[in-house]
C-alpha cells in the first residue's frame, strides 16, 4: 500500500523539484521516466497540487543526490 505524506491543515509542503530538474537540464518526461511515474505526476508535484508518497519522495531525493528535506520543505503555521 502506497502512503502519502500527511500534511496537517494550516501547513504547507513546498518543493524545489522544478528548480532541480531545470538545473539538471532534463524535461518533465525524462524525470518521469527515470522515476517510473507519469509526466502529469511530475507537473502536479512541481505545481504543488500533489504531495508525493514517501516512497516517491525517497526516489526523487536519491535521483538528485539530496535528502528529502533538501527538496521538500514543510512549514507549519506558528500560532
C-alpha positions as CSV (number, residue, x, y, z in Angstrom):
1,X,0.0,0.0,0.0
2,X,1.4,3.4,-1.0
3,X,1.2,6.1,1.7
4,X,1.1,9.8,1.2
5,X,3.0,12.3,3.3
6,X,0.5,13.6,5.9
7,X,0.2,17.3,5.9
8,X,-1.7,18.9,8.7
9,X,-4.3,21.6,8.0
10,X,-2.7,25.1,8.1
11,X,0.7,23.9,6.9
12,X,2.5,23.9,3.6
13,X,4.7,21.5,1.8
14,X,6.7,23.3,-0.8
15,X,9.4,21.7,-3.0
16,X,12.3,22.6,-5.2
17,X,11.6,19.9,-7.8
18,X,11.3,22.1,-10.8
19,X,14.4,24.1,-9.9
20,X,16.4,20.9,-9.5
21,X,15.1,19.4,-12.7
22,X,15.9,22.5,-14.7
23,X,19.4,22.7,-13.2
24,X,20.0,19.2,-14.4
25,X,18.7,20.1,-17.9
26,X,16.0,17.5,-18.1
27,X,12.4,17.6,-19.2
28,X,9.4,16.5,-17.1
29,X,9.1,13.5,-19.4
30,X,12.7,12.5,-18.8
31,X,12.3,12.8,-15.0
32,X,9.1,10.9,-15.1
33,X,10.7,8.0,-17.0
34,X,13.6,7.9,-14.5
35,X,11.2,7.7,-11.6
36,X,8.6,5.4,-13.3
37,X,5.8,7.9,-12.9
38,X,3.7,9.9,-15.4
39,X,4.7,13.3,-16.7
40,X,1.4,14.5,-15.2
41,X,2.7,13.4,-11.7
42,X,5.8,15.5,-12.2
43,X,3.8,18.5,-13.3
44,X,1.4,18.2,-10.3
45,X,4.3,17.8,-7.9
46,X,6.0,20.9,-9.3
47,X,2.8,23.0,-9.1
48,X,2.1,21.9,-5.6
49,X,-1.2,20.1,-6.5
50,X,0.1,16.7,-5.3
51,X,2.1,15.5,-2.3
52,X,4.3,12.5,-3.0
53,X,4.2,9.2,-1.3
54,X,7.1,8.6,1.0
55,X,8.5,6.1,-1.5
56,X,8.3,8.6,-4.3
57,X,9.9,11.3,-2.1
58,X,12.8,8.9,-1.4
59,X,13.2,8.1,-5.2
60,X,13.3,11.8,-6.0
61,X,15.8,12.5,-3.3
62,X,18.0,9.6,-4.4
63,X,17.8,10.7,-8.1
64,X,19.0,14.2,-7.3
65,X,21.5,13.1,-4.6
66,X,19.8,15.1,-2.0
67,X,17.9,14.5,1.3
68,X,14.1,14.6,1.3
69,X,14.3,17.8,3.4
70,X,16.5,19.5,0.8
71,X,13.8,19.0,-1.8
72,X,10.5,19.1,0.2
73,X,10.2,21.9,2.7
74,X,7.5,21.5,5.3
75,X,6.4,24.7,7.1
76,X,3.8,24.9,9.9
77,X,1.8,27.9,10.7
78,X,3.0,29.3,14.0
79,X,0.0,30.0,16.2
